[in-house]
């Protein structure tokens, strides 16, 4: 059905239908210079990213002679004049463009017939909420190059992505939320000084703030009632690597699942007042075969129904904050069910555990069954109290685990996110 969804033109990189982008575009670009359009993002007011920065545009014009049209925007992280100085033309109308580059989905009424679009369409998994958009691509004879399908043929690794920026922003927001939550529970903490990611102009400012928070942890310590503070990380990809890059700026000690019982037996040790504990868990740490036996990665991938998660029994009772970065599909067992959460919340001795979740993966009703919806930059946190049935609320002072599930985290760091994305996209934009 989606033979028109493409990837790119370099060797070893194929389209979903097996054809290269360069070949597919010959009919639209012929031998005339390419006219490239950069659309204005309009999914929400926070979407300030851009597919190619002014520096990328300047280089593209110099190296290819392409003409670049940029829709004007007063919210984009790079202003209109910076694109003009790079050699682009600021134009509202992109009908003269051969290929139009964007980030998020394009409203159906704004799709231009017979064009090539490079965007995140969020259609290739058959997402029901975007089926009207998929229909519109076909009806309007639109050639779609979906960034999510631009993968290396051999490794299947995605080549154009926002990398670790979701992890950066998710961890920053998580620390901010934890500080707010602890204060609502009656405890000052070093995390109260962390702002949400979008308040920092760039990552350098974030690192400056983290150094400040790190000094407070070392000098003044953490709230004794919540020590040891265990930050549990799931997943090992870009999301988790980004989260760890932020977390690792703070005083911490890396631990293993096997260390947990001994650490909590000695939980009043002063050393846990001046450092955080980082627990990186892998599938073998929280999965067990239902019929007994040793975990096998190959078997799990082929027969996930043979396994169950013991995260709620083995790891969650020790966890202060869960940073969830795993890839999940419905065939896999959930990391935690709603009943798992209820069991923990009903144990009074665990009232200071599972305080917060930064669900950076943001799989709604996925690996965390009780994660019911994506939150927003405007309203980043909600609370889930599962003790007597599932209750969601937004009162920071009431019981419940705090959940941060923003689904467009990289746009909180639009400057570096756009630079990184443009660097990865540029060779393929040039190939067009």
Secondary structure, DSSP 8 states (H G I E B T S, - for coil): --TTEE---STT---TTS--HHHHHHHHHTTS--EEEE----SSTT----SS-HHHHHHHHHHH--EEEE---SSSSS-HHHHHHTT-EE-S--TT-SEEE-SS---GGG--TT-EEEE--S-TT--GGGHHHHHHHHHTT-EEEEGGG-B-TTT--B-SS-TTHHHHHHHHHHHHHHHHHHHHTT---GGGG---GGGSSSHHHHHHHHHHHHHHHHHH---GGG-S-EEEEE--SHHHHHHHHHHTTS-EEEE-GGGHHHHHHTTT-GGGGS-EEEEEE-HHHHEEETT-S---HHHHHH-GGGEEE-HHHHTGGG-SEEEE-----TTS--SB-HHHHHHHHT-GGGTTSS-EEEESS--TTSSBTT--S-B-STT-EEEEE-TTS-EEE--TTSSSEEEE-BS-GGGGGHHHHHHHHHHHHHHHHHH-
